[in-house]
């Protein structure tokens, strides 16, 4: 009896643990990332860290679900692109030509651009006034920007224009060789004028701007109308230096 009872006993505890360990062995493929392979054999029960939310930061971002998931995904992409793009501050300027150079004025003080149909010279007009013109019944003084910027004198041609601006409550006309275009300039790309070209007489240049391969000189409309000495007293003296010397 004792012999039979012993024979009915199961395997020893050591044998059971060995067998159990054999059953629990993980068979991994010959290649692959360890974290990916082990994730397949991770227990279904959540760990304490996952329950507390500590592992949430390491989790991959959730894919948008629902009917609008396509639009939600596009919104997420658009938001990421907007974060990368820095805001651009644009200002509108009017460019014009003078003696082969390109200048610009801010668009806000510019009222209109007209053809110089007739400019009447005024004797002993203060420098650098070219004359006056009749603008729909209003007499407007015309400043020759070539004279003001001390550029070579030029004639009024078919491309010449008068840029009518407002400054200090007055309306004045600026005679230029040609009006080119209206451009939008990035404020952050405006550079200060070089120190070697800046003098007391040229403080009307507020900055320089590279538009493609073209260099634009930005003018301050108020400062360009302030005349500082020494300058010829009249337009006649500016056009005829010998008369001024006499």
C-alpha angles and dihedrals in degrees: 000000000000090000092053093049091053091050091054093056115106126239118300122269092254090054091049093052091048091050091046091052090052089053092050096050114123118227109210127191119253094252141022140088111306095224091052093048095047093046089068090060097043113128115257092232112093119242123240092257092053092049091051091050097246092123094051094086091060094050119105117258113273118254112239113257135193134055094309096047092119092055092042090054091049090050091054091052092047091050091052091050092050090054090055094049115079115220112262119218111208130192126191118234136176114227125207139170129247123175092336095311128108121234133173140204126199111260096230098076092041111102100177147325118240139176115256095243093164133358115188115207117229116211113246091003111174116261126295098016110119093194139280134292134200110242107188092317095321120109109225125185114235118217116202103224090198088063093042094052092042093242125148113287117259140189128249107258137178090272095050117113139187113227106206110211137175120231130165091348094307131109116224137169124231115205112217135171095243140341110233116182149314111258137183112227127197106239092210091058095055110112127204115253115265114269093228092064098040119097136154088270094052102047088115088084105095096181149319129253132196110218104181105305093336124099115214123197110214115215131206104226095210097046094046088061094053109094117206127192141288096055134121111279095226141020090248091060091048092053093040112036092182090061090054092050092051 
